[in-house]
Amino acid sequence: MQFAALSNDDQVAALARLARTALAAWELAEARLDLVKYRENAVFCVTDAGGERSILRVHRPRYRSDDDIRSELAWMRALDADGIATPSSIRARTGDYVVTAAADGVPEPRQCDLMTWVPGSPPGTLEGGVEATDDEVRALYRRVGALAARLQEHAARWEKPPGFSRPAWDIAALVGDAPTFGRFWELGGIDGDQMPILLAARDRVRERLTRLGSAGVLIHGDLVPDNILVDGDTTRVIDFDDFGWSWAGFEMATSLFPLQVSGGFDAGLEGYLEGYRSVRAFPQIDLDLLPELLMARSLSYLGWPVGRPEIESARDLVPIFACMITEAAREYLQR
């Protein structure tokens, strides 16, 4: 049976076998494994005999190159050294940070990396948004906006290591003919009335985003509530898998997207801009094109399940996102 046809539990079991094989490279083959998340990557909590925890990522195949992952981990180490709290990557006994492992039941080898466990709880989720008062959302997004600005400020002056490689979140990647996440127009579950609206919105976004010029800002790329860990007064950023070249406004659009689900969008926008501007100026053109950037982010999420038929959560998102994004596209086209 093909991997994509296996049940979610059977896929996770196979990936756990691969994870255990990979852990031998860190001399942790006997550690306990517990699934944390299975979405883009399979993420496991690793608990050693002494009770110390770490995080192992089993990467999605063919999504990132080894140099992409090494570059991601290099930036995280640089950020942490500069006082911006992130998990720390852990070298394998080979000296490398990336290990490729294979296991029965998984059709191809997978890249793996290990990081330190960091405390904290996410304030919400991509699918559900943030359930909080406007004042709480504003305060949270003030912290997120300041973090985004600090990340971008750091990336702008950071000396990139040899072999540095990261993807771009530009017009082609978001709303081009072969978008990174997948072609939403090939997605089952979008009906005949919805598709013309979505395609018209895509075409308008393609044309208008040209005003932003080249995607020349290094951003985290996925500052959704799932990837923010709040631990008292400390706010940590995790999951730099989508770190890459884009625009400051796309970082903000991605971060604000979940608030279109839960509510609190205006409060979040106000807080984010206040926090960001406490560190650096926010580009006016990016703010002017926020509707386009939000629609580009929305359409990319709608394409995400196309290339990930094996992920159960991707299938679950289709009916929710199809209706919500079609309605957003209708309103966008009426402006």
Order of alpha helices (4+ residues) and beta strands (2+ residues): alpha-beta-beta-beta-alpha-beta-beta-beta-alpha-alpha-alpha-beta-beta-beta-beta-alpha-alpha-alpha-alpha-alpha-alpha
